Amino acid sequence: MSDNTTHFGFKDVNANEKVKLVKGVFDSVADKYDLMNDVMSMGVHRLWKQATIARSGIRPGDTVLDLAGGTGDLTLKFSRKVGPEGKVILGDINESMVRVGRDRLIDEGVDGNVDYAITNAEFLSFPDNTFDLVTMAFGLRNVTNKDKALEEIYRVLKPGAKLMVLEFSQVDNAMLKKLYDTYSFQIMPMMGKLIANDEESYRYLAESIRMHPDQETLKSMMLDAGFDSVTYHNMTGGVVALHIGYKF
């Protein structure tokens, strides 16, 4: 793969085209995204996100960037933790996802302490040293230049603040891996077709998980971006990993 190409699932595409291709996927799935998450993970994604919230250490008055915040699962929980003196920004590159998230949060009664931003993780539209916490749940694998995104996140964090990346990762148990592959490449696209009428988008999502860096590689990437004390915590046998790094 040359410097001008990148992965879009298992395909090599022009790096300049990936943002548009990813946007097309999430435009397609936005309205059914929450339903599909519940169906495909059998609700377990909620436990993964609860574990992220529990490790966040967020306090009233803090400022949080929920990057790739999509339909607002984490934003909703953080808005209640930071309280009226705090601020949460739901940031996502995809306008369709932000629109669904905003509507959902309004329905939940969230108002004054949440803002919304259409923003690319590689070119964040925020000043240096702005946030007490940045989270990115199930979004980093869709970023074209992950190293650049990690550097930008580091820039906008306050000294002493931290990044939490919740993302699908690599399973090391051979039996679980075989079951996971069967589920990902046969059942996921079929459910996408039946429920969301979109087999191809869910095939891409399965492929993008396999192309994402494994736990140790992502840890090294975070260290290279400047983060300190980087750790990761496997969940569900490594199906998902939560990486945490600090800006000191």
Secondary structure as the mmCIF struct_conf table of DSSP 4:
data_model
#
loop_
_struct_conf.conf_type_id
_struct_conf.id
_struct_conf.beg_label_comp_id
_struct_conf.beg_label_asym_id
_struct_conf.beg_label_seq_id
_struct_conf.end_label_comp_id
_struct_conf.end_label_asym_id
_struct_conf.end_label_seq_id
TURN_TY1_P TURN_TY1_P1 ASP A 3 ASN A 4
STRN STRN1 THR A 5 PHE A 8
TURN_TY1_P TURN_TY1_P2 GLY A 9 PHE A 10
STRN STRN2 LYS A 11 ASN A 14
HELX_RH_3T_P HELX_RH_3T_P1 ALA A 15 GLU A 17
HELX_RH_AL_P HELX_RH_AL_P1 LYS A 18 VAL A 29
HELX_RH_3T_P HELX_RH_3T_P2 ALA A 30 LYS A 32
HELX_RH_AL_P HELX_RH_AL_P2 TYR A 33 SER A 41
TURN_TY1_P TURN_TY1_P3 MET A 42 GLY A 43
HELX_RH_AL_P HELX_RH_AL_P3 VAL A 44 SER A 56
TURN_TY1_P TURN_TY1_P4 PRO A 60 GLY A 61
STRN STRN3 THR A 63 LEU A 67
TURN_TY1_P TURN_TY1_P5 ALA A 68 ALA A 68
TURN_TY1_P TURN_TY1_P6 GLY A 70 THR A 71
HELX_RH_AL_P HELX_RH_AL_P4 ASP A 73 VAL A 82
TURN_TY1_P TURN_TY1_P7 PRO A 84 GLU A 85
BEND BEND1 GLY A 86 GLY A 86
STRN STRN4 LYS A 87 ASP A 92
BEND BEND2 ILE A 93 ILE A 93
HELX_RH_AL_P HELX_RH_AL_P5 GLU A 95 ASP A 107
TURN_TY1_P TURN_TY1_P8 GLU A 108 GLY A 109
TURN_TY1_P TURN_TY1_P9 GLY A 112 ASN A 113
STRN STRN5 VAL A 114 ILE A 118
STRN STRN6 ASN A 120 ASN A 120
TURN_TY1_P TURN_TY1_P10 ALA A 121 GLU A 122
STRN STRN7 PHE A 123 PHE A 123
BEND BEND3 PHE A 126 PHE A 126
TURN_TY1_P TURN_TY1_P11 ASP A 128 ASN A 129
STRN STRN8 PHE A 131 ALA A 137
BEND BEND4 PHE A 138 PHE A 138
HELX_RH_3T_P HELX_RH_3T_P3 LEU A 140 ASN A 142
BEND BEND5 THR A 144 THR A 144
HELX_RH_AL_P HELX_RH_AL_P6 LYS A 146 VAL A 156
STRN STRN9 LEU A 157 PHE A 168
HELX_RH_AL_P HELX_RH_AL_P7 ALA A 174 THR A 182
HELX_RH_PI_P HELX_RH_PI_P1 TYR A 183 ILE A 187
HELX_RH_AL_P HELX_RH_AL_P8 MET A 188 ALA A 196
BEND BEND6 ASN A 197 ASN A 197
HELX_RH_AL_P HELX_RH_AL_P9 GLU A 199 MET A 211
BEND BEND7 HIS A 212 HIS A 212
HELX_RH_AL_P HELX_RH_AL_P10 GLN A 215 ASP A 224
TURN_TY1_P TURN_TY1_P12 ALA A 225 GLY A 226
STRN STRN10 ASP A 228 MET A 235
HELX_RH_3T_P HELX_RH_3T_P4 THR A 236 GLY A 238
TURN_TY1_P TURN_TY1_P13 VAL A 239 VAL A 239
STRN STRN11 VAL A 240 TYR A 246
#
